[in-house]
Amino acid sequence: MKQTAYVIYGIRVDIDPRSWVELEESPGQCTNNGEVGYFQAGLHDRSMTFLATECREAVPGDYAVIVPGATITQDRLEAHWRLAREAERLGCTIIDGPGWIFVVDES
C-alpha cells in the first residue's frame, strides 16, 4: 500500500462522485486553478470526498503555517461562497470546512 499526504483548501462532503454522472455539469478533479473541483482521499476502501479550490501533495521537508482565526481575505470569502454553492448544486451536505484540510491517502 502506498500512502500520500495532501493539503487541500475546501470542504468534506457526503456524496459519491459517481452519482454526478447524471448531472449536465459535474465538477472535474481539483486542478489548483481556483475553480471548485473534487478530490478523493482516505483509506483504500473508505475514500472521503472533498470539494476544493486548492489541493497539493504534502512533500516531506515542506511546511506551512496556518493560523486559525486569521483575517480572511476576499479571495477566501469568494472560495467559501463557491464551495457552498457547488455543494448545494450537487445536493450534498457539508461535513467539515471550509478550511485547510490535511488528509492521508492510502492506495
Secondary structure as UniProt FT lines:
FT   STRAND          3..13
FT   HELIX           17..22
FT   STRAND          37..43
FT   TURN            44..45
FT   STRAND          46..57
FT   TURN            60..61
FT   TURN            68..69
FT   HELIX           74..90
FT   STRAND          94..106
//
